[in-house]
Amino acid sequence: MKIISVKFKNLNSLKGEHYINFSESPISDQGLFVITGDTGAGKSTILDAITLSLYGQIHRNKKVEEIMSYGTTECFAETIFETNGKEYLAQWTIWKARNKVDGKIQGPQRKIAVKNNTTLKYEILAEKIRDVDEKIDAITRLDYSRFSRSVLLSQGDFAAFLHSSEKERSLLLEKITGTEIYSQISKGAFEKNKKEIEKLEELKFKLESLEILTDDEILEIKEEEKKLTQELGIIKKEIQSTHKNIHLLEQEQLLKKDLYKSNLAYEEQILEKEKFNPQFEQLELHITTRPIHNEINERNRLLLQSSQTLDTIYELQKNITKTQEEKIQQEKIVQENNDIIIQLKNQQQTFFNQLDIVTQLDADIKSLKNVLDPKKLEWKSLNEKYQNIVKDKINKEKDLKDINQEYQLIEEWISEHKNDESLIEDLGKIESPLIKINELKEKSIPINTV
């Protein structure tokens, strides 16, 4: 770790903003330099600025909040350092509330950023205090305790480093040089060797307790194992094929349903248009009568709603039929798979105590059962869906009945107002407004806005 520069403001006796660049001459030209001055001149304050910016702490019997210069309202410390070929900026700031001298101390606010060598700008890595501490520790490989005992030794602390135990100095030097990985590798190798020895002893114990089978018994077991493995493979392939076929059938049904629905809707629209052409012509004759507009619009709305309801009922009927077929198919698949499971369990029970491979086959059978359980749940879901569709169909039929009643009322009203046909004599007078209205209808503009 190499400190490049230190910048700070209003720390202890050093009021105002101060900047020290260790990478510029004359400091950079010297292999070793000393910071000197009278007591209280601010020598230790420079070191405080470094620890504040990096760790938010000072290595003296003094609270961090007390480091702000008397009579000021803010202070900060900033250190730029280099490690592992990258340049970083660490910053620490506190201030007083409402920017008043007697205000309460606010903060601290901290951040750590890395320099982008392409843009030459610093990109923030962390701004929360805990995150900044973790980043500093990971980048420098030193927490505050190790930093204050190695890189930055305050007055009287050098002796503490020399008198540290061998273990403490070893850990500290490993962190500084980055060689702690070798200690971790050594510990890992020891643990791995210990576990492997334990496994070897366990295998030896199992080997001694095994009953030796004759060659004929081994051959017979292997033949049976091979047979069971082949049967299991065939069953798995059949299950996979069944799932694939189900998926293809579902996709085909969806496509057919969408195509049929589109064709049906198109044909119904054409028939509906032709069916009501005479009524539309008659309604145009009544266009000059303003109170009738709302009834006409309401009739059109009811007709459209009726058509949509019929489509919905037809779709529900199709879904009910499809759901019933899927339910029967799923029940058949579940029964077939249950029969397969029972057969495999009976064969497995005979060889359960002979070889570990037979135990593994039992585990495979249980795995097959786990595959079938979701099918049972799916069947249950389809049954619930079927019940919901039946309920929905009943509600839709009730809505259709209400719509037909409203439609009948409209027909009765039209029948009662047949006397309005006398308005045809005035057709020539209203021809121009009718042409304008037709144009507006084609542009989907409501008649009432004319």
C-alpha positions, 0 to 999 in steps of 0.5 A: 500500500502506497499513500499518494496524497492527503487532503483535509480541512479543519482538523484540530489546530490546522484550520482551513484546507490543507493538501500534501502530495507525496508523489511530487518533489521534493518528497517524492525525491527522498527515500525517507522523510520526517515530519517535524514541528513543535508540540501542538503544531499538527504533526499527528493531525496529518496521521489522524487525517489518514486514519479518519479517511480510511477507517473513520477512527483516530489512534489517540485518547480522543473522540472522533467528534472532538477533532473538528477545529474550534469555531468551525462547522465542518471538517473532512479528511481525504486520502488517495492511495495505491495498492495492487496496481490500482488507485483508490480514494477514501473520504470521511466528513462530519458537519454541524446542524444548520451550519451553525457553530453551536449545532449538533454534530452530524455524520459521519459520511464516508465513501471509497472509490476507485480510479478509472484509468480510461476516464481518469475519474473515481467510481464509487465502490461503497458509501455506507459505513459498514460497506466502506470498512469491508471494502477497505479491509478487502483492498488493503488486507488490513483492518484498523487494528493491524493498520495502526500496528504496522503501516501507521505506528503512533507514538509509543506503539512501535514497541507494542508491535515488537513485543507482540506474540509470534502468532500475532506478528505472523498473522499481521505479516501474512495480511501485509504480504498477502501470503495468508493464502498459503496458511489456508491451503495448508489447513485445507490440505490437513483437513482433507487428509484427515477426512480421507483417512477417516473414509479409508478406515470406514471402507476397511471396516465395511470391507471386513464386514461384507459377506463374500458371495460365490461367482454364481451368485454374483453373476446371477445378481448382475444379470438380474441387475442388468434386466432391471436396469433395462426395464427401468430405462424402458419405463423412463423412456415411455414416461418421457414420450408420454409427457412429450405427446401430451405437450404436443396435443395441448399445443395442437388443441390450443392452435385449433381452438384459436383458429376455430374461434377466429373463423367463428367470430368472423362469420358471426360478424358478417351474419350479424351485419347482414341480419340487422341491415334493415333495422339500421336503415329504419333507424337512420330515418329516425335519426332526427329524433334526439331522444331515440339515440340513447335507445339505439346505442343501447341496443347496439351495445346489447347486441354486441354483448349478446354475441360476446356472451354466446362466444364465451358460452361456446368456449366454456363448453369446449373447455369443459369437454377438453378438461374431462378428456384430460382428466380421464387421460391423467387418471389412466396415466396415473393408474399405469404408473402406479402399476409400474411402481408396484411391479418394480417394488416387488422385484426390488424387494427380493434383492434388497439385502444383497447389493448396494446397487439394488438399494439404488434401484429402490431409490430410483423407484421412489424417484419415479413416484415423486414424478407421479405425485405432481401428476396427481396434483395436476389432475386435482387442479384440472378437476377444480378448473372443471368445477369453476368452468361449470359455475361460470357457464351457469352465470353466463347463461343467466346473463344471456337470459337477461340480455335477451329480455332487454333485447325483447323490450327494445323490439317492442319499443321499435314496434310501438314507434312504427308511426314514425315512418311518416318522417320519410316525407321529410327525408329530403330536408334532412338528407345533408345531415344524414350524409354528415352523420354517416361520414362521422359513423364511419370515423367512429365519432358518436352521433351525439357530438354532431 
